[in-house]
Amino acid sequence: MKALSILVCDDSELIRMQMNEVLRSIGVKNILEAKDGEEAVKICVEKEPQLVFMDIIMPNKDGIAALKQIKQKTPHIKVIMASSSSGHSHLRKSLLLGAHTFIKKPISEVVIRDIIYNHLDEQSKSSTKV
């Protein structure tokens, strides 16, 4: 999992730390962090992580605005939107803008593992097709 690059974008330092711990515990070595959507867009353009875990409600640029820009500039990056609010409008808008999936906070370790392993499984299947 060394090659897997993941960006964790949340305005809460505590949530970023918790996500980091979970990702490291399953073997992810390349973890990037952003505290708002502006930073996330910049990192996605410069570093091109394969996966992004993105909070929706953040200062400066929220997750929806950041998702829109990330998908325009780097459409191959999979963005997983996360929110503690259960607003269906956020969910619908995220999916329409190209989010890979939407998860509810607090994010469980099992959900994170499933997303990572599904991504790796998809990658290995697509790389074996020639």
Phi, psi and omega in degrees: 000007180302320185285342182288126180246128183230135175255130175251117182241112178203142180284349177269118179298324180298315180294320177299318179296316180297316178298317177304312180302313181297314181298317178296323182295337178259008172101007178282126183258327185261092182244124178254156180227146174220144182261354176202173183297326179299311178298320182299315180298314180301313181295319180297319180291318183281318189252341179048063176294156180284324182233146176229126170261114190239122172290154180268311185270107180213157176286171178066292177220121182284173184297326180294313179296319179294317178303314181302314181291319181297316182291330177289317186271326183221073187297340182283345181284133177271124181250124178254115182275142180228137178207147176274342177276148182259028182295121181292336179293322176298314181300308182300312182297317179301313182293321178296327181276358174109012177299142179292315177199177184227128179235151182266139176271149000290141184277126180277154179300323181297318180296316179298313179302314181300316180297314181297310182294322176296319178297313180296322178296315178299318180297314182293325178293318181287332179280340178273345176280119181235000000 
